[in-house]
């Protein structure tokens, strides 16, 4: 799907609804796998399983909007073997 979907949670009903902008697209074939917020809730990160990259997003919490600000490889320069990634965790 190459998208990170975003939802709003209604705490009174427990229901999820699509956010104002319901997804952010990733590079075709990247394969977003795991997502984590920075503890300050101003940034979020996704690890892309298929192309071994990390994407940093600015997060507009009131609107639930993610805006890509940087993509970097998880691999050293010149690495050419098969590789996939699975998790990202943000430490306070």
DAZI-V618591 format. One line per field, one symbol per residue. phi: phi as a letter, one per 40 degrees, with the letter a starting at -180 (. if undefined). burial: # if it has 24 or more other ideal C-beta (glycine too) atoms within 12 Angstrom, else .. Layout:
phi->???
burial->???
This chain:
phi->.fabcbbbbcccbgccbccdbcabcbddgcgdbbbaccdcgcbabbcbccbfbbbcbcbccdcgbbbcbabbccbcdgcbccabbbbbbbcd
burial->...#.#.................#.#...####.###.....#######.#######.#....#.#.#.....#..........#..#....
